[in-house]
């Protein structure tokens, strides 16, 4: 999902936020993307898995998973990507859950010097790594990521100002 609308008073930018997380929270990812798009922030979310995926053989699913994982990692590594936002909702009785694929995507973002935001807090299991990598916990509030995006990715459009 991408939105190329301009935030009022700011020049256009190609910078975007890549949303990552388990497909079991896909609806949450889409909702957060829509909320960010509403304030003019471009987002990328993974494609929804279809019923066809559930009918694949193990080898077909492995090939599919490898292909979509590689494609999404390329989006994370892309110079236009400002940051990743990990949808780490509570799952499996674990607060702030981050699954193995999401952790791998966070590691790629760190290796590419991208900012890393966690929608909730830091999970105990990865606290040392995430803290050392400078991950920022949003605790369910998008204000910090919106403010950082505006401050670091946007410039005031001088043409839109009547008086400099």
N, C-alpha and C positions, 0 to 999 in steps of 0.2 A: 504494500500500500504506500503510495507516494503522493505527496501534496506539494505542488510548486507555487502555491499562493505566497504573496508577499506579506510580511508582518507590517502593519501600517507604520509608516515613518522610517522604515529601514530599507536599505538596498537589498535586492535579491541575493541569495547565496545558494550554492549547490551543496552545502554541508547538510548532513543528515544524521539521524540517530538510528542505529540498528538495534532492534528489540530481539532479545534472545530468551529462550526458556523452553521448558518441556511442552510438547504438543498437547499434553493434558490441560494446559492453561492457555491454549490457543485463543479462546474467546477473550480472556483477560488481555492478552497481547494486542488483539485487534481493538479492544475498547480503549486501551492506553494510547495506541497509535492514533485513534480518532480524536482523543482528547488533545494530544500534542498537535495534530494537524489543525484542529480548531483554532489554536493560537499561532498558526503559521509555521510550525516546525515540521520539516520533512522527516518521514519515518520509513523504515523498511521492516516488514514482518515476514516470517517464513510463509511459504505457501501451505495451505491446509492439506493434510493428508486425506486422501480419498478412500472410499471403501475398497478400491482396487488394491491398495497397499495391504490390507488385511487378508487378501486372497493370494498374495504372492508366496512363492516357495521361499525357503530360507536363503538360498543362493540369490534369487531375484531380489529379495528384500535387502540383502547385504549390498548388492550392486546399487540399488536405489538409494540406500542410506549413504553410501560412499559418495555417490554423485551429488545428492542434495547437500550433504555436509560440506563437500569441497566448494560448491557454488556459494554457500552461505559464508564460509570462511573468506572467500574472495571479496564478498561484500563488506565484511568486517575490516579486512586489510585495505580496502579501497581508500585512497587519499581523501575522498569526499566525506568519509565517515568521521564524524566528530567524536562519537562515543558509542558504547554499547550500554543498553539498559537491560539488565537481567531481571526477568519476572520470577523472583524467587519466593513464591507463595508457599504457605505451609502445606506439606504433602507427606503422606506415609507416616504421620505422627511426628514429623520433624519440622520444627519452626524454621522459617527462612530457607527452605529446601533448595539446594542446587544439585542437579543431577550431573552425571559424568560428562554428557555432551555439552551442557551449559558451562561447566567448569573448563572444559577444553576450549570453548569459544572465548571465555574470559581470559584464559592464558594467551590465546592468539592476540586478543585486543591489547593485553599488557605488553606482549613482545613487539607490537606495532606502535607503542606509545600512545594508545587511545585512552581516553578517560573511560572509567568503568563505574557505572551506577548500579546499585542493587535496589530494586523496588522496595523491599522490606529491609530487615537488618542483616548482619553477617551471621551465617550459620557457624555453630561451634566447630564443626568438622573441618572447615577451611579457614578459620579465623586468622591464623598466622599468615597464611599466604595472601589472603585477600587484604588484610591490613597492610602487609609489606608492599603489596602492589598498588596501594593508594585507592582502593575501592571506596566509594562513597555511598553510605546507606541513606536512602530517601525516607525510610519509615512510612511508606505509603503516601507521601506528599510529593508532587511533581514540581513544586515551586523552585527548588534548588537547580534542577536540571534545566528548567525553562530559563531561569535567570543566567545560568552559566552559558547556555546556548546563545542567548541574546548578547551577552557581554563579549563572548569570545568568537562568535561566528558572524555577527551582524555588524554593519556599520550604519550610522545614521545617514540617510539619504539626503544630501545637501539640497537636491532639487526640490524635495518636498517641504523644505523649510522656507517660510516667507521672509524671515529675518535671520541671518546667520548669527 
